[in-house]
Amino acid sequence: MKKIMLIGICLLAISCKGVSQEKEKEAEKEIAESTYPISKTEAEWRAELTDMQFYILRKAGTENPGSSELLNIKEPGTYVCAACKTPLFSSEHKFDSGTGWPSFDSAIEGNVAYDVDYKIGYERTEEHCAVCGGHLGHVFNDGPSDTTGKRHCINGAALEFIPVK
């Protein structure tokens, strides 16, 4: 009897799905079914983006902290979506958050869209390009209190920097 109960408990534990897994699948399906002004097949995106850009922008991945060449850029300019070149952030709103990812206190209005993801088991605000749907990063409420109080924590590989001429 003990063996049967032990086997039953093991089977129950193996078959359980977490709520966050279901919510993550729903969010991925919703993004895949969404239409954006720029919409391409997975094969087209793969052909145009580097492996890291594809992983972040199309698969909602995350680069390693401190790995982005954009972290130390201090000159004036605009950060655009690496996939579709839509202007997303201005250098005047960039700050050093100490997190290892490029951070901004605000986005260019209308060019960044927001959603909720549950990838790590709890609710976070995801941001993506409003034109192509590419995943950018997340926004948190621990940014500079003297401006917006927001920290847009962005994967550098999702961006390209265009300096002011």
N, C-alpha and C positions, 0 to 999 in steps of 0.2 A: 504493500500500500504506500509506503514511504517513497519507493522508487517511482510509482505512478504519479504521485503528487509532485515530486521533484521534477520529473519530465514535463508535467503540465505547467509548472511555474516557469521552467526554462523556455518552453514554447511560447508562452504568453509574453515573456520579456523580449524574446527575439522578434515577435510579430508586432510589437507596439511601435507606432510612429509618433514622433513628437509633433506638437501643434506648429512649431516653427518650421518644420520641414514642409508641411502642407501649405502654410502661408507663403513660404518662399517659392514653391512650385506655382501657386496661384499668381504671385507677382511676376514671375518669369513669363508665364503664359500671357498675362495681361500686357506686358511690355512687347512680347513677340507679336501679339495681335493688334497692337496699337498702330495707327498710321501716323507718320510724321511727314513733313514736307519733303524730306529726303529719305527715301526708303530703298534699300538694296537687299539683295540676297546675301546669305552668309558667304557664299563663294566670292561675290563681288567685294564684300568687306575684307575678306581674307587677302584678296589680291591687292588691295589698296593700302592696307595697314601693316605695320610690323607685327610680329608675333605678340609682343607685349601690349601694343596698342589694341590689338584685337581682343586679347585676354581681358583687358580692363574695360574698354568701351563696349564690346559686344557680349561679354560673358560676366560682366560686373565683378571683375577681379580687383585685386589690390596689389600695388607694387610694394617692395620693401621700403620701410622708412629710411630716409637719407639717401636714396638711390637716384633721385631726380636731379638732373642738371639745372632745372628751373629754380631750385631752392635759393640759390645765391644771386640770382639776377636782381639788380637794384635799379636798373635804368628804366626810364618811362616807356610805356608801351601797352600793348593789349595781348591778353592770353586768349587764344582762339581754340575751338574744338579741333583736335588733331584729325578727326574724321571728315568734317564738313566745312571747317574754317569759319564757323559762326563765332563772332566776338562774345566771350563769356565773362571775362573779368578784366578790370583795369588795374595797372600796376599801382595806381594811387591808393587802391584798397587792399594791397598785399601787406602782410605783416609776418614777422617771425613768431610762430606759435610754439616753437620748440618741439613739435611733434615729429618732424622729419618729413612732412609733406607740405607742399605749397599751400598757404592759407590766405584767405581773403575775408574781409568783414562784410562784403556785399558783392552781389553779382550784377551784371548788366541786365537791367529790367527786361523781362519778356523772353530772354534767351536761355534761361535755365528753368527747368521744370522740376517739380518735387514729387516724391512718392514715399511710401513707407516700405522698408524691407525688414525682414526677420532673420537674416542670414546667420547671425550669431546668437539667436535664441531670444532676442528681445527687440522691441520696436525702435527703429532708427529712421531719421529722415534722409532718404537718398536723394541725390541730385543728378539730373541727367540733362543732356543737351536737348533743348526744346525743338530743335530742327531735325536732328537725326536720331534722337533717342539714346545716344551713347552715354554709358555710365561714367560719371565724373568722380564721385566720392560721396561724402555725407556732410550735413550741416549740423552744428552743435550750438548750444546756448552758452558757450564759455569763451566767447571772443572778447575783444576790447570793450570795456564798459563805457569808454568815452565816445564810442561811435555807435555801432548797431548792437553790440553784445553777441554777435554771431561769429562763428568760425566755420567758414566753408573749407573743409579739409579735402583737398583735391589731389588725385593721382596725377603726378607730373606727366606721365606718358599719355594722358588723355588730352593734354594741352600742347600747343605750340606758341612760342612767344614771337610777337611782331613788334620790333622796336619802333618808336616814333622817329620819323625821318626829318 
